[in-house]
Amino acid sequence: MEQIRVWKEIDIKEIDGHLLICDDLSAHCGACRKMPIPLEASRCPECGTEFNYITTRENHTTPTGQRILSKMLQSGNKSIIEYSDYKHASDKKKAQNLFK
């Protein structure tokens, strides 16, 4: 089966606090930073956050990134998001809040 990226508009608040961030050897909660967390976890064992989204900082074109992406695809019902897209939207939101 092939993978393709799909874009849709989403409020960044929907992702904040529901994100599992994967590295090569483990994952951590985007809300409380608890680690290590198994990729198949549906909730954070520390803060109880429900993981609806999963991402990695690794570039998906590298061997490490491809290995992590493969693990993420097998991890369950979480939507996979591109970390750079999330980071850009999150930083933009933070910058807007500075001027309020």
CORQUI-V564134 format. One line per field, one symbol per residue. psi: psi as a letter, one per 40 degrees, with the letter a starting at -180 (. if undefined). Layout:
# CORQUI-V564134
psi=???
This chain:
# CORQUI-V564134
psi=iihiihiihihddddhefhhhhaddaiihedeehiihideheihedeehhheiiiieiheeidddddddddddeeaeihhihdddddddddddddddde.
